[in-house]
């Protein structure tokens, strides 16, 4: 009795593996489509955190800009003791290219210009200057902001943490 059950289990496993292998070979690989932007050239990317609605939260109030020419600027307005004032830096063009790539992948240009909700927690603007003009998307509630915008916000903030800022006098 045990041997017929074992043969069935082995046969089922082999049949499954053969079927799965054929399925993997026959099924075309699906890639995520990244919108083509051949004529669109991004010149600068600016993230503005303009504060929290609740004054007790003490969110950092700042503006950071990365430019295609390899320069960057940071202005800290409030609630970040290490970076209050104006700062400048140079960035690797690959870092800027990565941000541009993510703007395409996250479909920034497809978003409406405003994601404001009644339950405002903060005031954030993401601005992208291209050869065709300025595109701004504003949001004020992290939990209701689309994940793609949150990804861009986090990437730009992370990039600003990896830059060596010099005080701009």
C-alpha positions as CSV (number, residue, x, y, z in Angstrom):
1,X,0.0,0.0,0.0
2,X,2.8,2.4,0.9
3,X,4.7,1.9,-2.4
4,X,1.7,2.8,-4.7
5,X,1.1,6.0,-2.7
6,X,4.8,6.9,-2.9
7,X,4.9,6.3,-6.7
8,X,1.8,8.6,-7.1
9,X,3.4,11.3,-5.0
10,X,6.6,11.1,-7.0
11,X,4.7,11.1,-10.3
12,X,2.6,14.1,-9.2
13,X,5.7,16.0,-8.1
14,X,7.5,15.2,-11.4
15,X,4.4,16.2,-13.4
16,X,4.1,19.4,-11.5
17,X,7.8,20.3,-12.1
18,X,7.6,19.5,-15.8
19,X,4.4,21.5,-16.2
20,X,5.8,24.5,-14.2
21,X,9.0,24.4,-16.3
22,X,7.0,24.4,-19.6
23,X,4.8,27.2,-18.3
24,X,7.9,29.3,-17.4
25,X,9.5,28.7,-20.8
26,X,6.3,29.5,-22.8
27,X,5.0,32.4,-20.7
28,X,6.6,35.7,-21.9
29,X,8.5,37.7,-19.3
30,X,6.4,40.7,-18.4
31,X,8.4,43.9,-17.7
32,X,7.2,47.0,-16.0
33,X,6.6,49.6,-18.6
34,X,8.5,52.8,-17.9
35,X,7.1,55.8,-19.8
36,X,9.3,57.0,-22.5
37,X,10.4,60.6,-22.0
38,X,12.8,61.2,-24.8
39,X,12.0,64.8,-25.4
40,X,11.5,65.7,-21.7
41,X,14.6,66.8,-20.0
42,X,14.5,67.3,-16.3
43,X,16.6,70.2,-15.2
44,X,16.0,70.4,-11.4
45,X,14.1,68.6,-8.7
46,X,13.0,70.5,-5.6
47,X,11.4,69.1,-2.4
48,X,9.8,71.6,0.0
49,X,8.7,70.6,3.4
50,X,6.9,73.6,4.6
51,X,6.0,72.4,8.1
52,X,3.4,70.6,10.1
53,X,-0.1,71.8,11.0
54,X,0.4,70.8,14.6
55,X,3.0,73.2,15.9
56,X,4.1,70.7,18.6
57,X,5.3,68.2,16.1
58,X,8.2,70.4,15.0
59,X,8.7,69.0,11.6
60,X,11.8,70.2,9.8
61,X,11.0,73.1,7.4
62,X,13.4,73.0,4.5
63,X,13.8,73.2,0.8
64,X,16.3,71.0,-1.2
65,X,17.0,71.2,-4.9
66,X,19.1,68.9,-7.1
67,X,20.1,70.2,-10.5
68,X,21.1,68.4,-13.7
69,X,24.4,70.4,-13.8
70,X,25.5,68.6,-10.6
71,X,24.8,71.3,-8.1
72,X,22.5,71.2,-5.2
73,X,21.2,73.6,-2.6
74,X,19.6,73.3,0.8
75,X,17.8,75.9,2.8
76,X,16.8,75.0,6.3
77,X,14.2,77.3,7.9
78,X,13.3,75.7,11.2
79,X,13.3,72.6,13.5
80,X,16.6,71.2,12.4
81,X,19.4,72.5,14.5
82,X,22.2,71.1,12.3
83,X,21.0,72.6,9.1
84,X,19.4,76.1,9.6
85,X,20.5,78.4,6.8
86,X,21.8,78.0,3.3
87,X,24.0,75.2,2.1
88,X,25.4,74.1,-1.3
89,X,26.9,70.9,-2.6
90,X,27.9,69.1,-5.8
91,X,26.3,65.7,-6.6
92,X,27.3,62.9,-8.8
93,X,25.4,62.9,-12.1
94,X,24.5,59.3,-11.5
95,X,22.6,60.3,-8.4
96,X,20.6,62.9,-10.3
97,X,20.0,60.4,-13.1
98,X,18.7,57.9,-10.5
99,X,16.2,60.5,-9.2
100,X,15.1,61.3,-12.8
101,X,14.7,57.6,-13.5
102,X,12.5,57.2,-10.3
103,X,10.4,60.2,-11.4
104,X,9.6,58.3,-14.6
105,X,9.0,55.0,-12.8
106,X,6.7,56.5,-10.2
107,X,4.8,58.4,-13.0
108,X,5.2,61.8,-11.4
109,X,3.8,63.6,-14.4
110,X,0.6,61.6,-14.2
111,X,-0.5,62.9,-10.8
112,X,-2.9,65.8,-10.3
113,X,-1.2,68.9,-8.9
114,X,-2.9,68.7,-5.5
115,X,-3.5,65.9,-3.0
116,X,-4.8,68.1,-0.2
117,X,-7.2,66.5,2.3
118,X,-9.3,67.9,5.1
119,X,-7.1,66.2,7.6
120,X,-3.9,68.2,6.9
121,X,-0.8,67.0,8.8
122,X,1.9,68.8,6.8
123,X,2.6,70.8,3.7
124,X,4.9,69.3,1.1
125,X,5.6,70.3,-2.5
126,X,7.5,68.4,-5.1
127,X,8.6,70.5,-8.0
128,X,10.2,69.3,-11.2
129,X,11.6,71.8,-13.8
130,X,11.8,70.4,-17.3
131,X,12.6,71.9,-20.7
132,X,8.8,72.2,-21.0
133,X,8.2,74.1,-17.8
134,X,7.5,73.6,-14.1
135,X,5.4,70.7,-12.7
136,X,4.3,70.9,-9.0
137,X,2.5,68.3,-6.9
138,X,1.4,69.2,-3.4
139,X,0.3,66.9,-0.6
140,X,-0.6,67.5,3.0
141,X,-1.4,64.1,4.6
142,X,1.1,61.3,4.5
143,X,-1.4,58.5,4.9
144,X,-3.6,59.6,2.0
145,X,-0.7,60.4,-0.3
146,X,-0.2,57.8,-3.1
147,X,2.7,55.5,-2.4
148,X,4.5,56.7,-5.6
149,X,4.8,60.2,-4.2
150,X,5.9,58.9,-0.8
151,X,8.6,57.0,-2.6
152,X,9.8,60.1,-4.4
153,X,9.7,62.1,-1.1
154,X,11.7,59.5,0.7
155,X,14.3,59.1,-2.1
156,X,14.9,62.9,-2.3
157,X,15.2,63.2,1.5
158,X,17.6,60.2,1.5
159,X,19.7,61.7,-1.2
160,X,19.9,65.0,0.7
161,X,21.3,63.0,3.7
162,X,24.1,61.6,1.5
163,X,25.4,64.9,0.2
164,X,28.3,66.8,1.8
165,X,26.8,70.2,2.4
166,X,29.0,73.3,2.7
167,X,27.6,76.4,4.2
168,X,26.6,78.9,1.5
169,X,27.8,82.3,2.7
